[in-house]
Amino acid sequence: MKKRVKMPRSTDGSTKQEDHCVLCRFADDDPALYGEKVKLKDHNLSVHYFCLLTSNGIYQRGEEDEGVFGFLVEDIKQEVRRSSRLRCVGCKKKGACVGCNITNCRKTVHYPCGRKHKFISQFTGLFPTYCQDHSPSQSLSLGSDSSLPHSCSICLDSIEPVLSYSILKCPSCHASWFHRDCVQRQAHSAGLFFFKCTLCNNKDQFQEEMLRMGIFIPERDASWELEANAYSELLEVYEHCDSLICLCSDGRTFSNKSGWFMVIRCCLCGSRGTHRKCSGLKLDARDWACSDCTRATNKRAFLVTPPRAGQRRNLLSKHSKRASLPVRPESPEEILQSIVPQHHPFSVELEVDGDQALSAGLDLVRRPDFDPTHTLLIRFRDEQYAAQDEDTARTFFLKLLLQQIHNSEVFEGPSGCKNLALDSQALRDDSYFDLGCLLALSLAHGGPPVGFFSPALYQCLFNYPANRPLSLRHMTPDTHLTHQVRQIAEAESLDKLREAMAASWEFLELAGCNQPVRSLREREVLVEDLVSFTMITRMQLPLQRFREGLQTLGVGGQVQLFPSVFYRVFCESAERITAQTLSQVFTISFSEQQDKLERETPVVTFWRHFLLECEVGRSSISLQDILCFVIGADRLPPADLLPPPSISFLHQSTSPQAELKEQEESEGKSWEEALFPQSKPESNSLLLPVTSSYKTFKHSMEHAISLHVHLRHSE
């Protein structure tokens, strides 16, 4: 005779019999601890989701929309019949559908009873369950801090720092401890995409450990993301006039859609507003900063805000006159050309005393009325540069500016691989912000590439490559701090390590690393902490101000969006200049006279052959030397050179034949050898000597360019 399953009577008269789970016989409805409770009215059936997942005799054979999340009703009833013959070791009643995964262990429980008797169910793979004798456990790390927490890091209630079934810890930081029920409720609320350690924010390692210890992590978004109109308050904007005297007859809360009494919000905080009329703004004004933000930014709030619409082309604007840029451009030229102020009606005049470009630039950005979107109009007081046209003067000024920033006191390290230096006077003068602003202005207005950032400085500013730890080789060489860290890193024994640490105890104390070491294995962690302190923690304020200065005209924002694209602009480019590239850069201008044209045509062939010899090393000069001779830089800029590089020809000046012959006799050479190439860096032009043989052409080029390189190095 078939046994009938006896259902327990409800202890609460208000609880209906069909509200009990058919597997565990409990009426509890707590989705965080037992999973969602699903009721099928057609079948007069209720079941907990966790009871289905952990039951040994049932599998998900249907689709997600069939039965209960893929568990068919027939299979659920079959599992009820199977478990009706098994007795729970907890409540001693039948219907135990959850058993220990160890083959020789025959303990079975209801899922809620298993939680009370320290059973652990892993919600992954085949969803195995383990009894208290066979369940996984956690252990303290040897390197963990001896000061253990006394409160749960989730609910903040007191906690006994002893690992057990009900007390868990984070495997990453070992400092976050919590109750099992607390972390289960956190996982239920946060979901798979937001569930992480509350202290160290570790996600992958933390989730893996919590799954191992029986925490269910639902594969959905966070509960606060799923609420209807969860972020509706973010759509509300501040519309209130906060000026001292409001001139609007309709009151401070009135805001027109346009005109004098439209409320303009602070472009930095957005929590203050004013009518245009009440603050004396122009009728088309869009940018305004409140008094609090103006004081906080030392009256430079306008430098970190995007320029007005219409004064520059937005990178991704569909209304730009030129074709819109791709979402991921392949070169910085597209971005730099798009953020340059195009045809601005206003210009700012800057007078440069001699070659003091950096001093003039600092005076410019420190003006209270300076607007970075205005066109630069450069005037040199020195007669040597005064005759240049506007474009040439601006290009030459930006070249000088970049060279002097490279050699300024806020940078340290070898040439072409600079890190930020900690300078107290520069902090007081806010020079880090000013120099970052000048670099952004130089790039936006067509200046040469920066090129001297070290990879470590670029990573500290823009996190590229992402999340890569800094090492000793990234530190500035030949400094006192680098020497101290190197001594610790190169210690070959524990005694040598302790001696090096004793010699640098002040530095270790400042970095918070003056802890006793017990083995050489702790040396790597110590060195990593010291490098991080030296290059990041100690330099936090200079890096922040320098990064904020680079935001001028939106340059820093675009670099942050495309760090891999801009890497070669700020750091030494790894691309090698080729003869073909250099030959294509220059535009050749021939003479109109037929006799001169016939003599100039072979010289073009000499020029291209000479570039090939420089590339393969068959000449005493390099392609970089030629480029430096012509434009004053050994790298091509990211944006187009202005004016475009050109080649013209240098013919022998008409002179009496007697004078030529006398010169030939006195110097013992032909008159062609007296011709040497000439360059005009301010106009990016090169004059090639017109000779009749390649040997003479090569000799003249090498002699003049070698002399230029020698003089440049001596300076």
N, C-alpha and C positions, 0 to 999 in steps of 0.2 A: 504494500500500500504506500502511495506516495505521501511524503511528509509535507505538511502545510507550513509555510513560513509564518511564524507568529510575529506580528508587528508590535513593538512596544507601545504602551498607552502613553498618551501625552500627559505630561505633568501639569500643563497649563490648559485649562479648559478652553481658552480662546484660540489655541493653536489647532488647526485642522490636521487630520491624519495625512492628507495628501501633501502637506507642506514639508513633511519629513523626507530627507534624501533616501532613495530606495537602496542605496549601497551602505551608507554609514548609519542610517536610522536617526540622524540628528536633524533638528529643525533650524540650526544656527544659520544665519545669513550674513556672513562677513566675507566679502569678495577678496580682501587682502590676505586672509588666513586660510580660507577654504575654496577660493575661486568663486566664479560667478555661479549663482544658483539658478538653474534653468527649470522652468515649469512647462510641461507639455499637457495642456488641459484635455486635448483629445484622447490622450492615453492615461490620464489621471496619474501623472508621474512627475516627480521632482528629483533633481540630482545635482550634486556639487561637481564643478568642473575638475577640481583637484582629485576627487574620488575616481573620476573616469580616467584621468591621466595615470594615476598610480596603481590602479587595479591590475592584477596579474593576468586575468583571463579575458581581457577585452582589448581590441585594437581598433584603430580608426580606419574603417573600410569604405566610408562614403565621402562625398564631397563636403566642403565646409558648410554648405547650406542644407545638408541633409541631416535629419535627426538632431543630435546635440553636438554641434561643431564637428560633424563628420562621424560621430559615434551613432550607429544605427540603433533604433529602438529595440529591434529583435535581439541585437547583441547585448544591449543593456539588461534586458530581461533574462537572457541566458546567464549573464554574469551574476545576477541576483540569485538565480537558482544554484549556481556553482558555489557562491560564497555562503549560502545558507547552511552548508554542511561544516563550515569552518568556524572555530570559536576564537574570539578576540582575547589575547593575553592581558588586555587592559581591563575592560569592563566585564569579561567572562561571558559575554553574550555572543550569539551566533551572527553570521553575516560578515565576518572578517574577510575583506577582499584584498588587503594589502599584505604581502609577505616579504620577508627578508630575502635579498637577492643571493645570499650565500646558500649553496646547494644543500649543505648539511644542516642548515638552520631552519627550523620549522615554525618559527614564531610568525603569527599573523595577527593583524589588528585592523580596526576601522581607522580611516585616515585621521579623524580628530583624536582618537585615542592614541594613535602613534605620536602625535605632537606632544601629548602629555607624558608619554613614556620614552621620549627622546629618540624616536625613529627619525631618520633623515631620508627624505625622498629627493632625488636629483631630477630636475625638470629638464633633462636633455638626453639625447640618444634614445635608449629604450626605457627611460624613466625608471631606473632601478631604485629600490628602497632598502635601507640597511637598518638593522636593529641597533640598540645601544652598544652591544658587544662588538659589532662589526662596522659601525659607522665611522666615517672619516673624521679627523680632528685637526686642529691647528696647533702650531708650536711657536714659541717665541724665537725671534731671530737673535743670533749671537751679537749682532751689531746694534740691536735696538737700545733705545734710551732706558736707563735704569729708573727714571722717574715716570711711573706709570700713571695713566689718567684715572681720575676718580669720578668721572661723569660720562654718561653716554653722549657721544658727539652729535646725536640726532635729537633726542628728547631733553638732554641736559640734566636728567635725573641722576642721582648717585648710582654708581656702579662698582661692583667688586672686581678689580682687575685680575681676575683668574679665568683663564680660558675654559669654557665648558660648552654644553649644548646651547644654553641660553645667552652666552656671552661670546661675541665674535669680534675680530679685529681686521683692519685693512692689511693686506699682504704687501702693500707698496711702502707706505710711510710708517707702519707699525705704531702710529700714534693715535689713530682713530679707532676707538672701541665703541661698541654699541650692543644693545639688546637685540636678540634675534627677531622679536616681533616688530621692533622699530625699523630695522633694516628691511624687513619684508613689506611693511607698509610704505616705506620710502620707495622701494622698487615698484610696488603697485601704482604709486602716484607718478613717479618719474618716467616709467617705461624704459624701453631698451635704449632710446636715443639720449636720455638725460640722466640715467642712473650711474652715479659715480661716487667716489669717496668724498665725504663732506669737508675733509681737510686738505688733502693733496690733489683732489680733482682727477686722480687716476681713474681711467675708465676700463680699458681692456683687461688689465691684470686684476682689477677689482671685481669686474663682472665674472670673470672666469673662476675666481675663488669663491664668490658667493653662490654660483651655480653648483660648485662642488660641495658646498656646505648646506645645500637644500633650500636656497632662496629662489623663488619663482620670479622671473623677469618677463613681463608681458611684452610681446613684440608689437608695440604700438607707440604712438606719440604720447607725450606727457599729458596728464589729466587736465592741467591748466591750459594746454593748447587746444583741447577738444571742447571746451565750454563754449556755448553760443555767446557771441559778442564779448569774448574774453578781453579784447583789446579795444573796445569801443571808445574808452576814454582817451586813447591816444589820438583819435581823430578830432578831438576837441582842441581848438587853438585859442591862444590868449588874445583877447580883444578888450583891452582896457588902457586908457591913456594915463600914464604915470608922471607926466610932466608937472612941475610945480604949479603952473597956472594953465588950466584947460580953457581954451578959447571956443570950444564947441558948445553951441546953445542947447544941443540935445543931450549933453552930459558926457561923462568919461567913458561910458560903456557903449556909446554909439560908434559904429564903424561903417563908413561908406565903402562901396566897392572900388571907388577911385576918387581922385581929387584931394583937396586939402585935408579933409577930415576922414581919411582912411587910416586905420591904425597900423603902424609899421612896428613889427616886433624886433627885438634885439637879435642881431644876426649871430650872436655867440651863445647866449643862454636861452633865448626865446621866452623868458618868463617876465619880461618887461615890455611895455609898449608905449607908443606916443602917436598922436595925430601929427601929420606933417606940419600943419600950421602952428601947433603948440610948441614945437622944437625948432622952428625956423628952417625946416628942410625945403628942398626944392620940390616942385610939383611932381617930378618924375622920380624922386628919390626912392630907392629900394633898400639900401643898406644903411643901417643905423645901429650903433652900439650904446647900451645903457651906461650910466655913470659907473656902476660897479665893475662891469667888464672892462671899461676903458682904464680904470685905475689898476685892475689886475694885470692888464697887458701893457702897462706903462705907456698908454696912449698910442699903442700900435695895433689896435684891434683890426684895422683895415688891412694889415699885411697878411693876416691869416684867413681872410675871407675871400671867396672867389670874386673876380672882377664883375662889374655890371654886365648884364646881358647886352650883347651887341658890341662890346668893346673887344671881345676875343671870341674865337669860335670854339664851341664846346666840342670835346673829343668825340662824343657819340651823338651829337645833335643831328636830327634829320632835316633841320632847316638851314644847315650850313651851305654856303654857295658851292664849295667843293664837295666831292663825293665823300660820304661819311666813311669813317675808318672802320676796319674790321674789329670785332670784339677782342681779338688777340693779334695785334699787329706784330709783324716779324722784325721791324727795325724801329729805332727811336726817332728816326727822321719824321715819320708821320705824326707822332705825338708832339714833338718839339715844334714843328711847323704849325700845328693846330692851336697851341697855347700862346703863340707869339701875338702880342697886340697888333692887329692889322689895321693900318691907316687910321690911327687914333688922332683925333683932331687936336689934342693937346700934347705938348712936349715939355720936357724939363731940361733946362740948360745946366751943364756941369762944366766948370772950369777946372782944368788939371794943371797943376804947377809942376812943370818938368815932366818927370816920369813917375810922379807920386800918385799912381792910379788907386792904390788901396786907401790912402787917406781921403782922396776925393770921393771914393765910393762910400766910405763910412760916413762922411759928412752928408752924403746924399740920402742914405736910408735913415739917418737920424733926424732929418728935417721933420717938423711936426705936420707939415702939409704934403709930405711925399706920397705920391700915388704910383705904385709899381706898374700900372698899366700905361703910363705916359711914355711917349717915345723919348729915347735918350738923345740929347743934342750935345755933343762933346766939343769943347773948346780948349785947345792946348795953348798955354801961355808961352811955352818955349818956341822960339822961332823955327827950330828944327822940324817941328811937327805942325806948325800953325797953318801951313799952306794946304793941308789935306782937305778933301771934301768930306761931307758929313758921314757917308757910309764908311769911308776909309778910316776916318778918325774914330768912329765907334768901334770898328773891328780891331784897330790897333789898341784902343783903350781896354777892350775886353781881354785881349791877349796879355797885356801888362797886368791887368787885375788878377787874372788866374795865376800868373807866375808869382805875384807878391802874396796872394793868399796861400799858395803852396809853401812859401817860406815864412809864413807868419808864426807867432809864438803859440798859437792854439793847436798846432800840429807838431808831431814828433815822429822820428823814424827815418829810414833811408829814403832817398829821393824816389818818387814814384810809388811808394808803399807806405803811406802815412797813416798813423793813428791819431786820435784826439789826445792832446796833452792837458793835464790839469793845471790851470793857471789861475791864481786867485785874483789877479788884476783883471784878467779877461772875464771872470765871473762878475766882478763888481761893475765892469763896463758893459756887461751883456754882449761881449764880442762874439760869443758862439752863435747867438741869434743873428747878429748883423752879418757875419760871414756866411752863414747858411742862406740868408736872404740874398746876398750878393752872388753866390753861386747859382741860385735859382734864376736870378735876373740875367746872369751871363748866358746860361743855357737857353732861356726863353727868348733873348734878344739876338741869338745867332752866334754866341761865343764858342770857343773851342771846347772839346770835351774836357771834363775834370781830370780824369786819368791818373790821379795820384792817391786815391783811396786804397787802403789795404783791404784784402778780403775780409779781415776781421771787423774793420770799421763799417764796411758795407753790410755785414751780417748783423752787427749791433744796431744799425739804423733801420734796416728794412727786413730783417729776419730772412735773409737769403744767403746760402741754402737754409731751408727751414729746419729749426730745432736741431741744429748740429752743434755739439758742444765745442767750446774753444779749448785750445791746448797751448802748451808752452811756446810752440813755434809761432803762434799768433801774437805774442807779446812783443812790444817794441824792443829791439836788441840794444845792448850797451846801455841799459838803464840800471839803477840801483835795485829796483824791485825785481826786474827780470833776473838779475844776478842772484838775488836771494832765492827766488823760486827755482832757478836752475840748480843751485847747490843742493836744495832739498830733493829735487827730482833725480839727481845723479848720485845720491848717496848709495853706496854699495853694501852697506851693512847697517844694522839697527843702531849701533853706536855712532856711526857717521851721520845717520839721519837725526839722531838726538842732538849731536853737536851742531849740525846746521840749523836745527830748530832753535837751539839755545842762542845761537848767534843772531837770529832774526826774531827774537821773542817779541819785540815791539811791533813789528809788522804782523806777526801772528795774532797778537792781542787785539790789534786794530781790526783785523779781518774776522775775529771771532773763532779762530782756528787753533788757539793755544791749548790744545788738549793732549794729554799723554798718549803716546803711541806704544803699542805692544808688539807689533810685527811690521815687516816691510810691506805687507799687503795693504796696509792703511796709507801707504805713501801716495798711491795713485789718486785716491779720493782726496787727500790733503792738497795735492798739486792742483787738481781740478777745481777745488774750492778757492784756492788762492788766485788762480787765473781768472775765475769768474768774479771774484771780488775786485781784482785790479782793473779789469777791463769793462765791467758792467756796473757793479754796485758802487764803486768809488766814483765812476764817471756818469752816474745816473743823471745829475742835473745838467752837465755840459751836453750829454747826448740828447736830452729832452729839448733844451733850448736850440741846439743845432738842427734837430729834426723839425722843430716848429718854424725856424727860419727858412728851411727848404720848402715849406708849404706855400711860400710866396708864389702868386700866380698859378697855384695848383700844381707846381712841378713835383713837389714831394708826394702828393696824392697819386699822380700818375706813375711815379716810380714804385710806390707801394702796390699799385695794381699790377704792374708788369716788371717785377724786379729782375727777372732773367733777361729781359730785353735791354734794360738800362745798365746792366752790369758792366759792359764794355765801355760805357760812357764815363762811369765813375772810377773804375779800376783799370789797371794797366791792361790794354787789349792784347789778347793772345794771338790775334790775327796778324800774319806777316804781310808786309807790303810787297807786292810783286811788280815786276817791270811792266806787265800789261796794265795793272791797275793805275800805276803812276802815269803811263803813257796816255791813258784814256781821260785822266783828270784835266790835262792841259788842252786848251784850244789854241791852235796854231794860226797866227796872223801873218800872211805873206805880204810882201811889198807889191805895189801896183806896177812899178817899172819892170819891164821885161828883162833887162839885163840883171837887175837884182834878184828877180824871181828865179832865174836860171842858176844863180849861185846859191840861193837859199834851199832849193829842193834837195840837193845832196846832204845838206846839213841835217835835215829831218831824219834821213837814214842813219847818219852818224849818231844822232841823239837816241834813237831807238836801240841801236846796237850797243851804245854806251850803257843804257839802262840794263840790258841783258848781262853785260859783263859785271856790272855792280851787283846784280842779283846772285850770280854764281860765284862771286868772290874773286874775279880776275881784275879788280880795280882796288886802289888804295882807299876808296871811299865807299859808303853804303848808300842804299836808297833812302834811308832815314836822314843821312847827311844832306842829300839833295833836297829832300822835302823841307828840312830845317833851313837850308840856305834860301829857299824860295819864300816860304810862308812863315818861318820862324817857329815852327813846331815839328816834332818828329812823328806825329800821327795825324791822320786825316780826321777832321771834326765829324760828329754825328750828323749835323745838318750841313746843307750845302754851303760851300765857302762863298763869302761875299767880299769883294767882287770875285767872279769865277777866275780860276788860274788861267793864265795865258802865256803864250810863247811868241816872242818877236825876235828879230835878228839884229845883230850888231855888226855893221859894216865898217871897214877902215875909213876914217875920216879923210876927206880930200886935203892933201898937203903937197907941197912942192916935191918933185921927184928927187931933187938934190938932198932934201932933208931925209927922205926915206932911205936913200942909198947910204947916207952918212950913218943913219941908225943901224942899218944892216951890217955895215963894216965894223962899227964900234961894239956891237953886241954879238956879232958872229951868228946871227940867225935871221930868218926871213921876217918880213913885216907881219906875216900872219900870226907868229908866235907872240907878238905884242898884244894881241886881242885876248881878253879874258871875259868869261860870262859875268853878267851883272844881274842883280835881283832887286826887286822893290817889294819888300814884305807888306807894306801898307796897301799895295794894289795887287798882291799875289801874282806879279808878273816876272818872267824870266827872259833875259836877253841872251841868246846863244851866239857865240862868235862864228862868223862866216869864214870858214877855212877851206882849203882845197884838198886836204888829206885828213883821214880819220886819226892818224897818229898825232897830228898837230891839235886837232879838236880835243882828243882825250887828254893830252898834256895840259891844255889850257883849263879844262874843266876840273881836273884833279888838283891843279895848283891853286886855283881860286877857292874851291870849296874846302880843301884841306886847311887853308889859311883861315877861313871863316870858322871852321870847327875848332881850331886851336885857340882863336881869340875868344870864342864863346866859352870854352872850358876854363880859360884863364880868368874870365870875368866871374 
